[in-house]
Amino acid sequence: MVSLSKGFMGLTRAQTELVQHWKNCSENSILPCRDRLDPGAIKAHLSEISIIEVSETGRARFRLAGSGLRKLFGQEMRGRELSELDQTTFEMWSLGLARAFDMQQPIGGLIERETDAHAWLRLPLRSERSSALVLCHDALIPNARLRDQSHKTISISSGIAA
């Protein structure tokens, strides 16, 4: 099940903080460029952040990949294409890339899995090139933590909310 809504503000604390920072870096409702982002303001989340560059032909590659993502991939992904990932991981990272850029607003969600959930966020960035840039935040959250946080902001369902 996929449900999308406008005005996505985040389902987890990390997503909410990143969306707020992204909005603070926007100028007069114009997408922020990568240079406007302040790594110091989002340092708690840097290990789970990647920046994906999507070419005019639709090929997507990692311009940046946080150190925490190496655990998921088993290797450094900077400079590599998303198509190099196994099918399941490719689908997880591809979620919302085009839609975030097309809508020029944050897109995110939560995918419940057997032992954890994948919280994903896609934030489009302004690019001086012809390619599109999307800041991604991806975190695996153990189910126990989800239950602990469910009374706050996370609504768990078997699907994606964005």
DOGULUM-224805 format. One record per residue: x, y, z of N, C-alpha, C in turn. Coordinates in pm, whole numbers, padded with zeros to 5 digits, always signed. Layout:
BEGIN
XYZXYZXYZ...
This chain:
BEGIN
+00084-00118+00000+00000+00000+00000+00089+00124+00000+00059+00218-00086+00133+00344-00091+00033+00457-00078+00056+00546+00015-00029+00664+00027+00061+00785+00032+00027+00885-00043+00106+01006-00049+00022+01125-00006+00086+01218+00061+00015+01339+00100+00110+01456+00090+00055+01574+00073+00137+01694+00065+00173+01740+00205+00280+01815+00214+00318+01871+00342+00381+01770+00436+00453+01674+00384+00516+01572+00468+00614+01638+00563+00600+01609+00693+00685+01669+00795+00771+01566+00868+00757+01439+00834+00839+01336+00896+00760+01245+00988+00803+01119+00992+00740+01020+01080+00827+00988+01200+00954+01020+01190+01047+00997+01301+01109+01130+01340+01172+01134+01456+01237+01257+01500+01343+01301+01399+01422+01206+01350+01527+01239+01252+01467+01300+01126+01360+01239+01074+01296+01293+00954+01244+01434+00979+01180+01455+01092+01125+01587+01125+01236+01691+01131+01347+01657+01196+01459+01751+01206+01519+01782+01069+01532+01681+00984+01589+01702+00851+01496+01784+00762+01367+01757+00768+01271+01835+00689+01274+01981+00734+01279+02004+00864+01283+02142+00915+01410+02213+00869+01523+02145+00874+01649+02206+00828+01640+02237+00678+01587+02145+00600+01570+02163+00456+01484+02287+00430+01375+02300+00504+01287+02417+00487+01360+02545+00527+01436+02541+00635+01511+02659+00679+01615+02702+00575+01666+02608+00498+01767+02638+00396+01706+02682+00264+01575+02663+00249+01506+02706+00127+01498+02858+00125+01506+02914+00008+01498+03059-00008+01371+03094-00084+01280+03164-00018+01156+03208-00083+01087+03095-00158+01071+02983-00093+01004+02864-00149+01078+02803-00267+01206+02834-00281+01289+02774-00385+01371+02663-00319+01385+02552-00389+01461+02440-00333+01599+02486-00287+01645+02435-00173+01780+02470-00130+01884+02398-00217+01996+02463-00240+02105+02394-00307+02187+02322-00200+02266+02228-00243+02344+02146-00150+02433+02233-00060+02488+02340-00116+02579+02426-00040+02511+02499+00075+02379+02514+00070+02306+02583+00177+02287+02495+00300+02297+02365+00284+02279+02274+00397+02397+02288+00493+02368+02287+00622+02471+02300+00725+02493+02165+00791+02603+02096+00757+02629+01965+00817+02630+01969+00969+02673+02078+01028+02676+02089+01174+02538+02085+01235+02439+02137+01163+02302+02140+01214+02235+02003+01208+02288+01914+01124+02227+01781+01107+02328+01670+01136+02432+01702+01215+02541+01608+01236+02497+01476+01298+02391+01477+01376+02342+01353+01438+02291+01253+01334+02264+01302+01213+02203+01218+01110+02295+01191+00991+02414+01248+00990+02502+01239+00874+02535+01097+00833+02548+01006+00927+02587+00869+00891+02478+00796+00812+02355+00845+00818+02243+00780+00749+02197+00859+00627+02278+00957+00587+02241+01044+00474+02319+01004+00349+02250+01011+00237+02317+00998+00108+02263+01108+00017+02341+01143-00082+02293+01235-00185+02302+01159-00316+02188+01153-00381+02176+01080-00507+02166+01182-00621+02244+01159-00725+02237+01242-00845+02167+01160-00953+02061+01217-01009+01986+01149-01114+02010+01225-01245+02068+01156-01343+02100+01219-01471+01973+01237-01554+01987+01311-01664+01874+01331-01755+01824+01199-01811+01911+01100-01820+01872+00969-01873+01809+00880-01767+01805+00928-01641+01743+00851-01534+01839+00765-01455+01966+00767-01489+02065+00690-01413+02093+00761-01282+02089+00686-01173+02107+00744-01040+02235+00689-00977+02314+00780-00919+02437+00735-00852+02455+00811-00721+02527+00749-00631+02556+00808-00501+02666+00913-00517+02633+01038-00490+02735+01143-00485+02802+01140-00348+02725+01102-00247+02772+01096-00109+02697+00983-00041+02763+00911+00046+02696+00804+00122+02755+00802+00263+02670+00824+00363+02712+00827+00502+02774+00695+00547+02861+00705+00646+02935+00587+00694+02843+00479+00750+02731+00516+00807+02637+00419+00861+02570+00335+00754+02569+00385+00631+02506+00311+00522+02595+00197+00474+02723+00202+00505+02814+00093+00466+02770-00039+00527+02715-00032+00649+02667-00155+00715+02557-00220+00632+02471-00139+00576+02360-00193+00498+02407-00248+00364+02503-00179+00303+02549-00219+00170+02664-00319+00174+02740-00319+00284+02857-00403+00293+02976-00347+00217+02964-00223+00170+03071-00158+00096+03045-00009+00086+03146+00064+00048+03133+00208+00024+03056+00227-00106+02958+00316-00107+02875+00335-00226+02902+00466-00299+02980+00554-00241+03006+00682-00307+03060+00659-00448+02997+00726-00546+03036+00713-00686+02971+00597-00758+02908+00507-00687+02845+00390-00749+02701+00422-00790+02651+00344-00883+02513+00362-00928+02418+00278-00844+02295+00327-00830+02194+00252-00756+02170+00117-00820+02185+00108-00952+02161-00018-01022+02258-00128-00980+02367-00093-00910+02462-00193-00861+02411-00265-00736+02306-00214-00676+02251-00274-00554+02165-00394-00589+02147-00484-00491+02054-00594-00514+01913-00536-00528+01822-00613-00586+01689-00562-00621+01613-00502-00502+01614-00570-00388+01540-00520-00271+01597-00388-00222+01729-00380-00210+01793-00257-00164+01774-00146-00266+01784-00180-00394+01761-00082-00501+01622-00021-00489+01523-00105-00467+01386-00056-00455+01370+00032-00332+01434-00005-00219+01426+00077-00098+01484+00216-00123+01599+00224-00189+01664+00353-00210+01598+00434-00320+01532+00367-00412+01467+00438-00523+01337+00504-00481+01283+00461-00367+01154+00515-00323+01153+00667-00323+01063+00722-00395+01039+00865-00388+01138+00955-00458+01244+00903-00520+01343+00992-00582+01279+01084-00686+01213+01026-00784+01152+01107-00890+01037+01190-00836+00957+01131-00750+00841+01203-00697+00883+01324-00614+00987+01311-00533+01034+01424-00453+01077+01539-00543+01147+01505-00650+01193+01611-00739+01078+01669-00821+00989+01582-00870+00874+01631-00948+00785+01722-00865+00761+01685-00739+00674+01764-00652+00749+01878-00584+00881+01871-00585+00968+01969-00519+00929+01990-00373+00912+01877-00307+00881+01880-00164+00925+01748-00100+00935+01746+00032+00976+01624+00101+00878+01508+00079+00935+01391+00063+00858+01267+00050+00924+01168+00145+00845+01093+00218+00904+00995+00308+00804+00891+00349+00851+00797+00425+00761+00694+00472+00829+00593+00561+00757+00489+00588+00802+00384+00678+00756+00251+00620+00849+00160+00603+00817+00027+00553+00843-00071+00667+00739-00132+00715+00755-00230+00823+00804-00360+00763+00908-00415+00826+00964-00542+00784+00955-00639+00901+01007-00760+00886+00992-00862+00990+01053-00821+01124+01176-00775+01124+01244-00744+01250+01269-00595+01271+01241-00516+01170+01267-00373+01181+01176-00298+01083+01200-00171+01072+01129-00089+00974+01231+00000+00906+01206+00028+00780+01292+00117+00703+01222+00253+00696+01277+00350+00768+01227+00488+00762+01307+00559+00654+01237+00611+00553+01305+00675+00441+01252+00816+00418+01341+00901+00371+01308+01040+00345+01383+01084+00220+01314+01158+00133+01374+01211+00011+01348+01362+00006+01457+01441-00001+01447+01587-00003+01515+01637-00131+01439+01694-00224+01500+01742-00348+01588+01865-00322+01696+01874-00397+01787+01987-00387+01800+02055-00523+01823+02184-00521+01846+02259-00644+01986+02225-00693+01999+02207-00822+02128+02173-00881+02159+02271-00993+02285+02311-01001+02329+02400-01109+02352+02321-01237+02355+02191-01227+02375+02104-01343+02240+02065-01401+02245+01988-01508+02120+01940-01567+02066+01820-01492+02147+01760-01407+02101+01645-01329+02027+01692-01204+01952+01602-01145+01876+01632-01023+01951+01575-00903+01945+01646-00790+02004+01598-00666+01894+01575-00564+01904+01465-00492+01808+01435-00386+01885+01392-00262+01860+01461-00151+01917+01421-00023+01828+01311+00033+01888+01200+00069+01814+01085+00121+01856+01057+00264+01760+01022+00345+01789+00974+00481+01721+00839+00493+01799+00739+00527+01747+00603+00539+01797+00543+00668+01703+00496+00750+01738+00438+00878+01657+00311+00901+01725+00211+00953+01655+00089+00994+01629+00101+01143+01503+00087+01180+01461+00104+01319+01411-00030+01371+01472-00082+01479+01424-00209+01536+01276-00197+01576+01201-00303+01559+01058-00300+01593+01033-00258+01736+01119-00295+01830+01101-00256+01970+01102-00104+01984+01192-00036+01913+01195+00110+01917+01070+00170+01855+01017+00106+01752+00894+00156+01690+00779+00152+01789+00769+00041+01862+00661+00031+01961+00676+00137+02068+00801+00164+02110+00826+00267+02212+00788+00405+02163+00808+00432+02034+00781+00565+01979+00640+00579+01924+00566+00470+01912+00437+00475+01844+00339+00571+01909+00351+00595+02038+00260+00687+02104+00295+00832+02074+00410+00855+02011+00452+00992+01979+00411+01029+01838+00493+00989+01738+00467+01036+01602+00459+00928+01497+00494+00804+01531+00499+00703+01427+00370+00622+01423+00312+00617+01307+00196+00534+01285+00242+00415+01202+00229+00296+01256+00282+00179+01188+00170+00110+01110+00201+00084+00984+00111+00005+00901+00199-00071+00804+00143-00169+00740+00225-00241+00643+00214-00166+00511+00297-00070+00495+00298+00008+00373+00387+00128+00385+00365+00223+00299+00446+00343+00292+00355+00462+00310+00394+00554+00394+00321+00679+00408+00414+00789+00362+00363+00880+00287+00447+00992+00243+00362+01113+00220
